[in-house]
């Protein structure tokens, strides 16, 4: 330190010194090692040139009451300050390979104010937030735009957050906080505590048992689903989507058939997906990715950060091939895997190694119930929409969303590997499998 710099520091007031310390990064006591999930995200971010593949992009419509956007801005700022993950950046280590988490005392989110006239315009603004490459080394990784509309009782909260700091559960925690009548934020468990606990559990006896279980599940796994073009080492992960719908009677029949087998609607729809993908791939043995919250350990339900865990489910032994047989097989497979769901999917060892950013899984299944959101933000009703960014994290993603009026869903695909016509045939195969399952349930 030079004498001049030392003199300047000595001349600072206590308030100025506190402000300077708040701007300086610190290493948290839990260590700066990335979780396996974060490491994969960091590697994928650089492999695809910063495209928004792993970015949460949401458009929240607020209607029915005027919203004070200045107040909402401060509430978002307070939420970011309260949660360690949103004050974290990711830089390469000095003097060696690798990357580390750097937690800052203060890291302002990117906040903007806009005006938009239509829903399409709001969604496009959200896409623009997501498409600008994130600077992982300097941040921030949270971008929020608050948009006024011509209507006095309508506004938009548009959000793009890199998955390194956020997941879908974290988004719900944000909305919960904004819906509270006051800005009081209780003590939040830091993400670094989760990272430390995950590492300890994974390297302990339970983690070793889980590693052995998952290695057994993936041993001798079949090859990936067929594509229109060969898989290369890396694609840009440009994505397309084919949407589909199914009426309420079909949705009710699929859910009802699962209930009769002491299974959930998720199991019933995963059985339908198995039927369609087995026909598409030409083999009944299937390794399919499924999403878990990663929050099945105590104290994780209020942690903001990337805890999402993607695990394989091995689908085989479909018996006579009826929908009921498949439901029973899926129920057994998912229940067995649930006991080992804390194990990071990125650490599963397998002889199945695919090129690109997802070495184990080429296809994943997403399931969530669409229910009315009863939260209110400053008295305004809340309606959320996941904005299509035009990317594809996996080769194929099949998303199924049952709601009060039936099922909506989509197949997202990597355009470097699949033609739209091929994916549309798969979507038709899925709806046909659902209708066949419903007819079987009615017999």
NORLINJO-V305709 format. One record per backbone hydrogen bond with DSSP energy under -1.0 kcal/mol. NH is the residue of the N-H (numbers start at 0). CO is the residue of the C=O. Records with the same first field share a line. If there is no record, write none. Layout:
# NORLINJO-V305709
NH=CO + CO
This chain:
# NORLINJO-V305709
5=1
6=2
7=3
8=4
9=5
10=6
11=8
16=12
17=13
18=14
19=15
20=16
21=17
22=18
25=102
30=27
38=34
39=35
40=36
41=37
42=38
43=39
44=40
45=41
46=42
47=43
49=44
52=50
55=160
57=158
58=384
59=156
60=382
61=154
62=380
63=152
68=66
71=67
72=68
73=69
74=70
75=71
76=72
77=73
78=74
79=75
80=76
81=77
85=82
86=83
88=101
89=135
90=99
92=97
99=90
100=31
101=88
102=25
103=86
105=21
109=141
111=143
113=145
115=147
121=117
122=118
123=119
124=120
125=121
126=122
127=123
128=124
129=125
130=126
131=127
135=133
138=134
142=159
143=109
144=157
145=111
146=155
147=113
153=150
154=61
155=146
156=59
157=144
158=57
159=142
160=55
161=140
162=53
164=161
170=166
171=167
172=168
173=169
174=170
175=171
176=172
177=173
178=174
179=176
193=189
194=190
195=191
196=192
197=193
198=194
199=195
200=196
201=197
202=198
203=200
206=200
207=203
208=204
209=205
210=206
211=207
212=208
213=209
214=210
215=211
216=212
217=213
220=217
227=416
228=416
238=389
239=412
241=410
243=408
245=406
250=246
251=247
252=248
253=249
254=250
255=251
256=252
257=253
258=254
259=255
260=257
261=258
262=257
267=263
268=264
269=265
270=266
271=267
272=268
273=269
274=270
275=271
276=272
277=273
278=274
279=275
280=276
281=277
285=314
287=312
288=362
289=310
291=308
299=296
302=299
306=304
308=291
310=289
312=287
314=285
320=317
325=321
326=322
327=323
328=324
329=325
330=326
331=327
332=328
333=329
334=330
335=331
336=332
337=333
339=336
340=337
342=339
346=343
347=344
353=358
363=395
364=288
365=397
367=399
369=401
376=379
379=376
380=62
382=60
384=58
386=56
391=236
395=361
396=411
397=363
398=409
399=365
400=407
402=405
405=402
406=245
407=400
408=243
409=398
410=241
411=396
412=239
413=394
414=237
416=413
417=413
422=418
423=419
424=420
425=421
426=422
427=423
428=424
429=425
430=426
431=427
432=428
433=429
434=430
435=431
436=432
437=433
438=434
439=435
440=436
441=437
